[in-house]
């Protein structure tokens, strides 16, 4: 028996195989450093039916070298003249994140974040988040992995830009601390063409590591994300924006409120469609079966003593008589009484020709279920 892979968060939300998919609206830095916009995004994510909102936290000096911070930044998506000033313009303080966490939780959402460097990770842990996210860029950042693992907080690990060996190494580091890890398959292309999504990789990750798996989607549409849930994703993360035409690099690969609400609706439908796992006749199918399936009827008027041939029988609606699945059993029987055209065949109307007509077929067929 497989061990229970369920991760239960402090608020009671359960994440894992067999549980409702945990849908995350990845706000990231799409708030553009604007607190009013960030608040609006949290509210819209809740209204759309997401289960969680995720933000990102960076410390410029800890994340970039001086040369990296001073590198020129130009173009329509830059928020400052250098890359450091550009990234800083998109940041929220940890105090602002604390306010957003309170807002999210008041709306029934789980709030968590990905930290891109060690000071940011310490700050995010200090918020008391119930989850931590390790982004694809830090899959190979051993010190950050160890700090995150040592926190004891459940972890979501994104696997974009990673080889199988990269994932092996990261999982081994985190498993030194605990097993409450979800692996997210993703392709770190923004936006990602459908043909590069690679959803079967989820099954490979689950088989290789024995951990819950999910999907972080960067495609423009909804199809791959819904398919991921049907294939067993227990976490589904999509970038979120209020307007896909906004300035910035992530917005085109993000869902707007209408798109997120539609995704939630489709995921709910997909999950409902997966609840039955064995083939059976449902109660709602019975009336359709009676109406649309067929019964054996007589194809013509026939006298008593007639031996039934295939030409003497037909299969016609409704399906409340002897099913034509018993066709071969009926052929060759001898009629015990005259019958009329379109009259339904009944076992008691025939004698067993093989027994010289001495036994009523109804006795011989008593165990047959129609």
C-alpha positions as CSV (number, residue, x, y, z in Angstrom):
1,X,0.0,0.0,0.0
2,X,1.3,3.4,-0.9
3,X,1.9,5.8,2.0
4,X,-0.5,8.6,2.4
5,X,0.8,11.6,0.5
6,X,-1.7,14.1,1.8
7,X,-0.4,17.4,3.1
8,X,-2.8,19.1,5.5
9,X,-2.3,22.8,6.0
10,X,-2.9,24.6,9.3
11,X,-6.3,25.9,8.1
12,X,-7.4,22.4,7.2
13,X,-6.9,22.5,3.5
14,X,-5.7,19.0,2.3
15,X,-3.4,18.7,-0.7
16,X,-2.5,15.4,-2.4
17,X,-3.7,12.5,-4.6
18,X,-7.5,12.0,-4.4
19,X,-8.1,15.5,-3.0
20,X,-9.6,18.4,-4.9
21,X,-6.9,20.1,-7.0
22,X,-5.4,23.0,-5.1
23,X,-5.7,26.0,-7.5
24,X,-3.1,28.7,-7.1
25,X,-3.3,32.2,-8.6
26,X,0.3,33.2,-9.0
27,X,0.3,36.9,-8.6
28,X,4.1,37.0,-8.5
29,X,5.1,40.6,-9.4
30,X,2.2,41.3,-11.7
31,X,1.0,43.8,-9.1
32,X,3.7,46.1,-10.6
33,X,4.8,47.2,-7.0
34,X,1.4,48.8,-6.5
35,X,-0.3,47.9,-3.3
36,X,-3.8,48.9,-4.5
37,X,-3.4,46.7,-7.5
38,X,-2.1,43.8,-5.3
39,X,-5.2,44.1,-3.0
40,X,-7.5,44.1,-6.0
41,X,-5.8,41.0,-7.4
42,X,-6.2,39.1,-4.2
43,X,-9.9,40.0,-4.1
44,X,-10.4,39.0,-7.8
45,X,-8.6,35.7,-7.3
46,X,-10.9,34.8,-4.4
47,X,-14.0,35.8,-6.5
48,X,-12.8,33.6,-9.3
49,X,-12.6,30.6,-7.0
50,X,-8.9,30.1,-6.5
51,X,-7.8,28.4,-3.3
52,X,-4.5,30.3,-2.9
53,X,-2.6,33.4,-4.0
54,X,1.2,33.3,-4.3
55,X,3.6,36.2,-4.4
56,X,7.3,36.5,-5.0
57,X,9.9,38.2,-2.7
58,X,13.4,39.4,-3.7
59,X,16.3,41.2,-2.0
60,X,18.2,42.9,-4.8
61,X,21.6,42.9,-3.1
62,X,21.3,39.3,-2.1
63,X,20.1,38.1,-5.5
64,X,22.2,40.1,-7.9
65,X,25.8,41.1,-8.2
66,X,26.6,44.8,-8.3
67,X,27.2,44.5,-12.0
68,X,23.9,42.7,-12.5
69,X,22.0,45.4,-10.6
70,X,23.7,48.1,-12.7
71,X,23.1,46.5,-16.0
72,X,21.1,48.7,-18.3
73,X,17.4,48.0,-18.7
74,X,15.5,49.4,-21.6
75,X,12.4,48.6,-23.5
76,X,8.7,48.9,-22.9
77,X,8.6,46.4,-20.0
78,X,11.3,48.0,-17.9
79,X,10.3,49.9,-14.8
80,X,13.7,51.5,-14.2
81,X,16.9,52.4,-16.1
82,X,18.9,49.5,-14.6
83,X,17.9,45.9,-14.0
84,X,18.3,46.5,-10.2
85,X,16.0,49.5,-10.2
86,X,13.6,47.7,-12.5
87,X,13.3,44.7,-10.1
88,X,13.1,47.0,-7.1
89,X,10.2,48.9,-8.6
90,X,8.2,45.6,-8.8
91,X,8.8,44.7,-5.1
92,X,6.5,44.9,-2.1
93,X,7.9,45.2,1.4
94,X,7.5,42.3,3.8
95,X,5.1,44.5,5.8
96,X,2.9,45.0,2.7
97,X,3.0,41.2,2.2
98,X,1.8,40.7,5.8
99,X,-1.2,43.0,5.1
100,X,-1.9,41.0,1.9
101,X,-1.7,37.7,3.8
102,X,-4.3,39.0,6.3
103,X,-6.5,40.1,3.4
104,X,-6.2,36.8,1.6
105,X,-6.9,34.7,4.7
106,X,-10.0,36.9,5.5
107,X,-11.3,35.8,2.0
108,X,-10.6,32.1,2.7
109,X,-7.4,32.0,0.6
110,X,-4.1,30.4,1.5
111,X,-1.3,33.0,1.2
112,X,2.2,31.9,0.4
113,X,5.2,33.1,-1.6
114,X,8.4,32.1,-3.3
115,X,11.6,33.6,-2.0
116,X,14.4,34.1,-4.5
117,X,17.3,34.6,-2.0
118,X,18.2,33.9,1.6
119,X,17.1,37.2,3.2
120,X,13.8,37.0,1.4
121,X,13.3,33.4,2.5
122,X,13.9,34.4,6.2
123,X,11.3,37.2,5.8
124,X,8.7,34.9,4.2
125,X,9.1,32.2,6.8
126,X,8.7,35.0,9.4
127,X,5.2,35.7,8.0
128,X,4.0,32.3,9.3
129,X,3.1,31.1,5.8
130,X,1.6,27.5,5.6
131,X,3.5,26.8,2.4
132,X,6.8,27.7,0.7
133,X,7.4,27.7,-3.0
134,X,10.8,27.0,-4.5
135,X,10.8,28.4,-8.0
136,X,12.4,26.7,-11.0
137,X,15.3,29.1,-10.9
138,X,16.4,27.9,-7.5
139,X,16.0,24.1,-8.1
140,X,19.8,24.0,-7.9
141,X,20.3,26.5,-5.1
142,X,21.5,24.1,-2.4
143,X,21.8,26.6,0.5
144,X,18.3,27.9,-0.2
145,X,16.9,24.4,-0.5
146,X,18.4,23.5,2.8
147,X,17.1,26.6,4.6
148,X,13.6,26.0,3.2
149,X,13.7,22.3,4.2
150,X,14.9,23.1,7.7
151,X,11.9,25.4,8.2
152,X,9.7,22.3,8.3
153,X,7.1,24.1,6.2
154,X,5.5,22.1,3.4
155,X,7.2,22.8,0.1
156,X,6.1,23.2,-3.5
157,X,9.0,22.7,-5.8
158,X,8.8,23.8,-9.5
159,X,10.9,21.8,-11.9
160,X,11.2,24.1,-15.0
161,X,14.7,24.4,-16.6
162,X,15.7,21.2,-14.8
163,X,17.1,17.8,-15.9
164,X,16.0,14.6,-14.1
165,X,19.3,14.7,-12.3
166,X,18.6,18.3,-11.1
167,X,15.3,17.1,-9.7
168,X,16.9,14.1,-8.1
169,X,19.5,16.3,-6.3
170,X,16.9,18.8,-5.1
171,X,14.5,16.2,-3.8
172,X,17.4,14.4,-2.0
173,X,18.3,17.7,-0.2
174,X,14.7,18.4,0.8
175,X,14.1,14.8,2.0
176,X,16.8,15.3,4.6
177,X,14.2,17.4,6.4
178,X,10.8,16.0,5.6
179,X,8.6,14.4,2.9
180,X,5.9,17.1,2.6
181,X,6.9,18.0,-0.9
182,X,4.9,18.6,-4.1
183,X,6.7,18.5,-7.4
184,X,5.4,20.8,-10.1
185,X,6.1,20.0,-13.7
186,X,6.5,23.1,-15.8
187,X,8.2,24.5,-18.9
188,X,9.8,27.9,-18.1
189,X,8.9,29.4,-21.4
190,X,6.6,32.5,-21.2
191,X,4.2,31.9,-22.8
192,X,4.8,28.2,-23.5
193,X,3.6,26.6,-26.8
194,X,1.2,23.7,-26.2
195,X,3.5,21.3,-27.9
196,X,6.3,22.0,-25.3
197,X,4.1,21.5,-22.3
198,X,4.8,17.8,-21.8
199,X,2.1,16.7,-19.4
200,X,3.2,13.0,-19.3
201,X,6.3,14.2,-17.4
202,X,4.0,14.4,-14.3
203,X,3.6,10.7,-14.2
204,X,7.3,10.2,-14.7
205,X,8.0,12.5,-11.7
206,X,5.5,10.7,-9.5
207,X,7.0,7.3,-10.4
208,X,10.6,8.4,-9.9
209,X,10.1,10.2,-6.6
210,X,7.0,8.8,-5.0
211,X,5.7,12.3,-4.3
212,X,2.5,14.2,-5.1
213,X,2.8,16.1,-8.4
214,X,1.2,19.2,-9.9
215,X,1.5,21.5,-12.8
216,X,2.6,25.1,-13.2
217,X,1.3,26.3,-16.5
218,X,2.6,29.1,-18.6
219,X,0.5,28.4,-21.7
220,X,-1.9,31.0,-23.1
221,X,-5.0,28.8,-22.9
222,X,-6.8,26.5,-20.5
223,X,-6.6,23.1,-22.2
224,X,-3.3,21.8,-20.8
225,X,-4.1,22.9,-17.3
226,X,-7.5,21.1,-17.3
227,X,-5.8,18.0,-18.8
228,X,-3.1,18.2,-16.1
229,X,-5.8,17.8,-13.5
230,X,-7.3,14.9,-15.3
231,X,-3.9,13.3,-15.3
232,X,-3.5,13.6,-11.6
233,X,-2.2,17.1,-10.8
234,X,-3.0,17.8,-7.1
235,X,-1.7,21.4,-7.4
236,X,-2.4,23.7,-10.4
237,X,-0.6,27.0,-10.5
238,X,-1.3,29.7,-13.1
239,X,0.0,33.2,-13.3
240,X,-2.7,35.8,-12.7
241,X,-3.2,39.4,-13.9
242,X,-6.1,41.8,-14.0
243,X,-5.3,42.6,-17.6
244,X,-3.2,40.6,-20.0
245,X,-2.4,43.7,-22.0
246,X,-0.6,45.3,-19.0
247,X,3.0,46.3,-19.2
248,X,5.3,43.5,-18.1
249,X,6.7,40.2,-19.2
250,X,4.4,37.8,-17.4
251,X,1.0,39.2,-18.3
252,X,0.6,37.4,-21.7
253,X,1.1,34.0,-20.0
254,X,-1.3,34.9,-17.2
255,X,-5.0,34.4,-16.7
256,X,-7.3,37.4,-16.1
257,X,-10.2,37.1,-13.7
258,X,-12.6,35.8,-16.3
259,X,-10.0,33.2,-17.5
260,X,-9.2,32.1,-13.9
261,X,-12.9,31.7,-13.1
262,X,-13.4,29.7,-16.3
263,X,-10.4,27.5,-15.4
264,X,-11.9,26.8,-11.9
265,X,-15.2,25.9,-13.5
266,X,-13.5,23.5,-16.0
267,X,-11.4,21.9,-13.3
268,X,-14.5,21.3,-11.1
269,X,-16.2,19.7,-14.1
270,X,-13.1,17.5,-14.8
271,X,-12.9,16.4,-11.2
272,X,-16.6,15.5,-11.1
273,X,-16.1,13.5,-14.3
274,X,-13.4,11.4,-12.6
275,X,-15.3,10.4,-9.5
276,X,-16.5,7.1,-10.9
277,X,-13.7,4.7,-11.5
278,X,-15.4,1.4,-12.4
279,X,-17.8,0.6,-15.3
280,X,-21.3,0.2,-14.1
281,X,-24.9,1.1,-15.1
282,X,-25.9,4.2,-13.3
283,X,-29.4,4.8,-12.0
284,X,-29.9,7.6,-14.5
285,X,-29.0,5.2,-17.4
286,X,-31.8,2.7,-16.5
287,X,-34.6,4.7,-18.0
288,X,-32.5,5.4,-21.1
289,X,-31.8,1.6,-21.4
290,X,-35.5,0.8,-21.2
291,X,-36.3,3.3,-24.0
292,X,-33.4,2.8,-26.3
293,X,-32.2,-0.8,-26.0
294,X,-34.1,-3.5,-27.8
295,X,-36.0,-6.7,-26.9
296,X,-36.4,-9.9,-28.9
297,X,-39.8,-9.8,-30.8
298,X,-41.5,-12.1,-33.3
299,X,-41.0,-11.1,-36.9
300,X,-44.3,-12.6,-38.0
301,X,-47.4,-14.5,-36.8
302,X,-46.3,-18.1,-36.0
303,X,-48.2,-21.2,-34.9
304,X,-47.7,-23.4,-31.9
305,X,-45.1,-26.1,-32.5
306,X,-43.0,-23.9,-34.9
307,X,-39.2,-24.2,-34.4
308,X,-37.8,-20.7,-34.2
309,X,-35.3,-19.7,-36.9
310,X,-33.4,-16.4,-37.0
311,X,-35.8,-15.1,-39.6
312,X,-38.7,-15.5,-37.2
313,X,-37.2,-13.1,-34.7
314,X,-36.2,-9.4,-34.7
315,X,-34.7,-6.9,-32.2
316,X,-36.9,-3.8,-31.5
317,X,-37.4,-1.2,-28.9
318,X,-38.3,-0.9,-26.0
319,X,-35.8,-2.7,-24.0
320,X,-38.1,-4.1,-21.3
321,X,-38.3,-7.6,-22.6
322,X,-35.8,-10.4,-23.3
323,X,-32.5,-8.8,-24.4
324,X,-31.1,-9.8,-27.8
325,X,-27.9,-10.7,-26.0
326,X,-29.8,-14.0,-25.5
327,X,-30.5,-14.3,-29.3
328,X,-28.7,-17.6,-29.8
329,X,-30.6,-19.1,-26.9
330,X,-33.9,-18.3,-28.4
331,X,-33.1,-19.6,-31.9
332,X,-34.0,-23.3,-32.2
333,X,-36.7,-23.3,-29.5
334,X,-40.2,-24.7,-30.2
335,X,-43.2,-22.5,-29.6
336,X,-45.6,-23.7,-27.0
337,X,-48.4,-21.4,-28.2
338,X,-49.2,-19.3,-31.3
339,X,-47.6,-15.8,-31.3
340,X,-48.3,-12.5,-33.2
341,X,-46.1,-10.2,-35.2
342,X,-44.1,-7.8,-33.0
343,X,-45.1,-9.6,-29.8
344,X,-42.2,-9.7,-27.4
345,X,-40.5,-13.1,-27.0
346,X,-40.9,-14.6,-23.5
347,X,-39.2,-17.8,-22.3
348,X,-42.5,-19.3,-21.2
349,X,-43.8,-19.1,-24.8
350,X,-41.3,-21.8,-25.9
351,X,-40.4,-25.4,-25.3
352,X,-36.9,-26.8,-25.4
353,X,-36.6,-28.5,-28.7
354,X,-33.5,-30.3,-27.6
355,X,-35.5,-32.0,-24.9
356,X,-38.3,-33.1,-27.2
357,X,-40.5,-30.3,-26.1
358,X,-41.1,-31.8,-22.7
359,X,-39.7,-29.0,-20.5
360,X,-40.9,-25.4,-20.3
361,X,-38.0,-23.1,-21.3
362,X,-39.1,-20.7,-18.5
363,X,-37.8,-23.3,-16.0
364,X,-34.5,-23.8,-17.8
365,X,-34.1,-20.0,-18.2
366,X,-35.1,-19.0,-14.7
367,X,-31.5,-18.0,-13.8
368,X,-31.1,-15.8,-16.9
369,X,-31.1,-12.1,-16.1
370,X,-32.6,-9.8,-18.7
